[in-house]
Amino acid sequence: MISKEDIIKRFISYVTIDTESDPNSETTPSTKKQWDLAKKLAEELEMIGMQDVSIDDNAYIMAALPSNVEYDVPTIGFISHFDTSPDFTGTNVKPQIIENYNGEDIILNKAEDIILSPDYFDDLLLYKGQTLITTDGTTLLGADDKAGICEIVSAMEYLINHPEIKHGNIKVGFTPDEEIGRGAHKFDVEKFGADWAYTMDGSQIGELEYENFNAAGAVVKIKGKIVHPGYAKGKMINSMYIAQEFINSLPRMETPEHTEGYQGFFHLHNMNGDVEESTLQYIIRDHDKKHFEARKEVMVKLTNELNSQYGREVITTEIKDQYFNMKEKVEPVMHIVDIAEDAMKQLDIEPLIKAIRGGTDGSQLSYMGLPCPNIFAGGHNFHGRYEYVPVESMIKATEVICKIAELTALKNMS
């Protein structure tokens, strides 16, 4: 049995280290502070008895657990990322442990009147009677994806200490900068050497995902013309008004707050400007490849229309693809999803097979030759002050990792 106390201790030791990534940085990792946890993880993997532990110049960590059977078994991997989102601060995280949650409001921060309430976050009611780890309301928690790392390390330690559980070769990998879309960019798939892998980066217990968004980022720059406002008639062009036209011309109901399931969206996540120049930053998401391409074309067409309306190039739009739907790469090897589903069922976990409304390292890794479905890590409300994780979900995720390793060996027994 996985120790509840050990899981809590290990998880808290990770989340109290600030690893926020920075999308404006050109380095890998994007922030120096990510090295603090990366080095700790490499040391910890060696301490628990993992083999071939390495950490490269970009902070990618890999390690191996050798097979303990005498017949051939596919080499499987488990992967998580150690950076946290720049959407909300990860500095000075102060986790709070809520024992035997009673289903009522949780006061995260009395002084600032910050409350985690099941009236708003009804998923909380799934975990009555369990132990929750929350924030103090002033930072994110970092369960995305330090819960995944905690589960992988704990599972490897458990397998090492319980050699009666038969398994093949297992590889683990921890990456920087996943939250800014670069977690797999410098991942050495050949060095990793797995036939397939699983990212431990999902949310609610039971989640099993092999579909994700196709994703792109768009930067829209609008050029205006500043003159003295007292003499501006017929001369001034206010870039912020043109930016407003651009925003209002996109489908208003096709935004994150109005979509769910397989529905895609345009998301304006940052804007700044003055009369002379404004910049809009969008992300574009859709599960369907044709719809994804159509969304990009909508932005290009709108740009051209506004330039034509103003009689000159007032807008430039640069669109860059970020990642694609892993479904295309996983469906030909669906047995890897079946093994994970079987593992959950054997542990009395109801599999929740659904599409990710986002992306993971696994989406990119699948296109790099490493098919990589995603499994729950247990956390909720990622990227903000209301983030929490049930300890029992982390224990179950750890057990799923061990069971997948065991089933992979059993299914290949000669």
ZALONU-200842 format. One record per residue (C-alpha): residue in three letters; x, y, z. Coordinates in steps of 0.001 Angstrom, whole numbers, padded with zeros to 6 digits, always signed. Layout:
ALAXYZ...
***
This chain:
MET+000000+000000+000000ILE+001294+003459-000921SER+001866+005532+002217LYS-000413+008566+002518GLU+002124+010351+004705ASP+004945+009751+002216ILE+002843+011040-000694ILE+001978+014239+001204LYS+005561+014828+002304ARG+006972+014279-001177PHE+004337+016420-002895ILE+004795+019349-000501SER+008572+019176-000951TYR+008010+019735-004679VAL+005324+022439-004668THR+007192+024661-002228ILE+009930+025064-004859ASP+009030+027831-007327THR+009302+026586-010934GLU+007181+029091-012855SER+008086+029153-016549ASP+008379+032270-018722PRO+006988+032438-022282ASN+009116+035500-023062SER+012394+033723-022373GLU+014444+032112-025133THR+016400+029768-022853THR+015661+026171-021871PRO+014546+025940-019180SER+012909+029337-019542THR+013655+030245-015890LYS+016738+029447-013817LYS+014614+028520-010807GLN+013370+025407-012589TRP+016845+023995-012028ASP+016196+023970-008270LEU+013603+021229-008559ALA+015257+019524-011526LYS+018459+018893-009572LYS+016492+017710-006547LEU+014556+015234-008693ALA+017693+013795-010272GLU+019204+013274-006819GLU+015994+011721-005516LEU+015763+009275-008415GLU+019285+008077-007672MET+018492+007862-003949ILE+015497+005553-004443GLY+017540+003243-006664MET+016724+004214-010244GLN+019345+003446-012884ASP+020891+005558-015668VAL+019743+008820-014081SER+020646+011789-016270ILE+019930+015498-016418ASP+021000+017296-019588ASP+021974+020900-020277ASN+018318+021859-020756ALA+017161+020247-017464TYR+015457+017237-019068ILE+015619+014351-016605MET+015559+010665-017513ALA+015975+007477-015507ALA+015354+003754-015879LEU+014020+000868-013807PRO+015365-002393-015282SER+013078-005322-016021ASN+012742-008014-013374VAL+011435-010703-015753GLU+013392-013000-018056TYR+011206-012617-021131ASP+010818-009724-023570VAL+008432-006976-022520PRO+007873-003644-024311THR+009669-000743-022671ILE+007144+001736-021309GLY+007597+005257-019980PHE+005964+007726-017618ILE+006426+011472-018103SER+005518+014655-016202HIS+006610+018287-016224PHE+008041+020223-013303ASP+007344+023809-014381THR+004221+025654-013281SER+002052+028031-015251PRO+002918+031732-015609ASP-000825+032447-015479PHE-000596+032812-011689THR+002284+033164-009279GLY+004024+030069-007943THR+006250+031988-005549ASN+006093+031157-001847VAL+003468+028396-002105LYS+002005+027566+001315PRO-000016+024337+001015GLN-002857+023689+003424ILE-003938+020157+004376ILE-007662+019620+004914GLU-008276+016308+006655ASN-011624+014512+006289TYR-013173+017198+004065ASN-016780+017804+005166GLY-018230+019112+001900GLU-018492+022716+003091ASP-016667+025943+002153ILE-012907+025924+002704ILE-011434+029229+003899LEU-008190+029563+001982ASN-007320+033000+003258LYS-009374+034606+006013ALA-007640+037972+005808GLU-008401+038343+002085ASP-011765+036527+002239ILE-010715+033898-000320ILE-012973+030846-000180LEU-012920+027546-002053SER-016596+026676-002230PRO-018462+023628-003582ASP-021246+026041-004551TYR-018936+027225-007346PHE-016521+024263-007685ASP-018957+021366-007323ASP-016240+018752-008033LEU-015235+019242-004409LEU-018228+017159-003375LEU-016653+014112-005050TYR-014074+014101-002286LYS-016075+014301+000941GLY-014274+012433+003680GLN-010922+012633+001869THR-007751+014639+002524LEU-007351+017718+000312ILE-004262+019822-000264THR-005118+023421-001176THR-003377+026761-001570ASP-003498+029612+000925GLY-005320+031668-001710THR-002349+033778-002787THR-000595+031393-005204LEU-001337+028399-007382LEU-000588+024996-005862GLY+001492+023319-008557ALA-000354+019998-008698ASP-000080+020629-012431ASP+002159+018753-012727LYS+004065+018126-009519ALA+001320+015692-008539GLY+002296+013678-011612ILE+005970+013769-010674CYS+005147+012740-007107GLU+003128+009782-008399ILE+005821+008601-010806VAL+008628+008800-008238SER+006454+007116-005606ALA+005477+004328-008019MET+009097+003679-008973GLU+010095+003556-005315TYR+007246+001122-004606LEU+008226-001172-007483ILE+011852-001146-006360ASN+010810-002076-002822HIS+008360-004759-004032PRO+010221-006929-006559GLU+007405-009487-006375ILE+005527-007160-008778LYS+006763-008230-012202HIS+007481-005590-014844GLY+009563-004894-017904ASN+011940-002006-018473ILE+010422+001291-017337LYS+011670+004759-018265VAL+010713+007997-016536GLY+011129+011524-017878PHE+010605+014944-016347THR+010490+018053-018523PRO+010685+021844-018150ASP+008506+024448-019858GLU+005435+022366-020676GLU+003180+025203-019537ILE+004544+027467-022273GLY+004225+024810-024975ARG+007888+023844-025137GLY+008066+020841-022821ALA+008759+018296-025553HIS+010770+020482-027897LYS+014148+019151-026746PHE+013024+015774-025432ASP+015345+013076-026808VAL+012892+010330-027773GLU+015664+008049-029042LYS+017622+008339-025793PHE+014441+007744-023775GLY+014075+004433-025567ALA+010459+003569-024749ASP+007993+001866-027093TRP+005240+004046-025690ALA+004657+006236-022652TYR+002000+007922-020525THR+001960+011483-019305MET+000621+011780-015760ASP-000892+015209-016348GLY-004671+014852-016241SER-007107+016144-013663GLN-009976+014209-012052ILE-009446+010648-010895GLY-010204+008224-013732GLU-009338+010538-016616LEU-007740+008748-019565GLU-007183+010844-022654TYR-005771+010231-026097GLU-007311+013181-027935ASN-006367+016820-027510PHE-006733+020158-029222ASN-004921+021178-032347ALA-003294+024392-031186ALA-001871+027592-032612GLY-000877+030981-031273ALA-001579+034259-033043VAL-000002+037670-032532VAL-002002+040524-034040LYS-000231+043869-034345ILE-002157+047032-035198LYS-000447+050212-036375GLY-002020+053580-035692LYS-000915+057159-036186ILE-000520+059617-033326VAL-000936+063376-033754HIS-001955+066105-031325PRO-005586+065343-030357GLY-006526+068989-030788TYR-005624+068812-034471ALA-006353+065136-035123LYS-009328+065296-037478GLY-008600+063314-040620LYS-005088+062510-039412MET-005129+060390-036259ILE-005594+056611-036500ASN-006198+055082-033098SER-004835+051533-033106MET-006925+050615-030067TYR-010180+051254-031935ILE-009017+049016-034781ALA-008069+046388-032224GLN-011593+046643-030850GLU-013003+046096-034350PHE-010840+043001-034740ILE-011929+041562-031390ASN-015612+042223-032027SER-015478+040689-035513LEU-014529+037237-034213PRO-017379+034904-033149ARG-018274+036094-029646MET-019643+032748-028463GLU-016608+030796-029655THR-014490+031619-026617PRO-013397+029388-023708GLU-016146+030595-021380HIS-018850+029582-023888THR-017523+026230-025156GLU-017091+022672-023908GLY-016381+019122-025059TYR-015180+019045-028641GLN-016013+022703-029314GLY-013062+024859-030328PHE-012422+028521-029608PHE-010512+031746-030109HIS-009020+032976-026828LEU-007712+036507-026394HIS-005326+036053-023469ASN-003311+039264-023588MET-003654+042750-025011ASN-001819+046039-024695GLY-001696+049202-026661ASP-001786+052932-027168VAL-002804+055136-030066GLU+000299+054349-032100GLU+000380+050581-031697SER-001642+047763-030121THR-000944+044045-029805LEU-003427+041212-029317GLN-002311+037703-028392TYR-004647+034822-029142ILE-004606+031086-028843ILE-006631+029069-031370ARG-007923+025626-030441ASP-009990+022894-032128HIS-010055+019094-031973ASP-011117+018803-035619LYS-008225+019477-038015LYS-010447+021019-040710HIS-012143+023323-038215PHE-008711+024231-036829GLU-007460+025274-040249ALA-010706+027197-040826ARG-010222+029139-037591LYS-006768+030236-038689GLU-008189+031295-042043VAL-010876+033383-040297MET-008143+035445-038634VAL-006220+035863-041884LYS-009361+036895-043765LEU-010346+039391-041062THR-006879+040913-041185ASN-007109+041361-044956GLU-010603+042853-044737LEU-009599+045484-042198ASN-006486+046383-044176SER-008673+046817-047251GLN-011152+048924-045274TYR-008405+051293-044105GLY-006665+051365-047463ARG-003287+050315-046106GLU-001664+047656-043933VAL-002790+048582-040452ILE-002815+044985-039167THR-000345+042141-039385THR-001229+038705-038006GLU+001376+036033-037363ILE+000050+032548-036647LYS+002250+029691-035456ASP+001153+026100-034946GLN+001953+024794-031453TYR+000837+021154-031331PHE-001635+018750-032935ASN-004243+016192-031889MET-002454+013035-030728LYS-005454+010873-031691GLU-003983+010304-035162LYS-000845+008751-033628VAL-002444+006813-030770GLU-005362+005140-032566PRO-003059+002763-034514VAL-001711+001478-031166MET-004901+001521-029099HIS-003701-001388-026973ILE-001696+001145-024957VAL-004956+002884-023998ASP-006595-000475-023327ILE-003854-001403-020841ALA-004361+001838-018912GLU-008124+001356-018921ASP-007751-002219-017686ALA-005393-001056-014928MET-007956+001422-013669LYS-010777-001109-013717GLN-008701-003605-011742LEU-008179-000880-009123ASP-011920-000111-008991ILE-011454+003232-010723GLU-014077+004198-013285PRO-012221+005219-016472LEU-013290+008595-017828ILE-012170+008477-021453LYS-012519+011899-022977ALA-010777+014510-025070ILE-008382+016967-023438ARG-009441+020579-023742GLY-005788+021515-023849GLY-002520+019804-024589THR+000241+017900-022844ASP+003802+016980-023648GLY+002257+013761-024908SER+000625+015464-027864GLN+003995+016580-029200LEU+005787+013409-028183SER+003238+011331-030085TYR+004228+013172-033264MET+007903+012658-032393GLY+007456+008873-032477LEU+006502+008212-028842PRO+002734+007471-028585CYS+001731+009007-025288PRO-001821+009022-023838ASN-002561+011075-020740ILE-003623+009777-017320PHE-005114+011624-014366ALA-002795+013150-011762GLY-005713+014128-009500GLY-005637+017925-009278HIS-008434+020409-009968ASN-008676+024119-010843PHE-005175+024311-012289HIS-003326+027590-012854GLY-004924+029600-010078ARG-005538+030232-006404TYR-008378+027676-006186GLU-006201+024721-007205TYR-006439+021640-005010VAL-005638+017931-005084PRO-007132+015023-003120VAL-004357+012896-001614GLU-006387+009739-002259SER-006383+010562-005993MET-002586+010812-005979ILE-002365+007441-004251LYS-004683+005908-006854ALA-002639+007420-009710THR+000501+005901-008179GLU-001235+002531-008048VAL-002298+002892-011696ILE+001338+003361-012737CYS+002344+000185-010889LYS-000594-001741-012337ILE+000164-000634-015919ALA+003738-001863-015477GLU+002482-005180-014118LEU-000157-005694-016822THR+002295-004858-019609ALA+004542-007650-018332LEU+001668-010107-017878LYS+000216-009470-021322ASN+003614-010274-022884MET+004349-013361-020790SER+005563-016148-023063
***
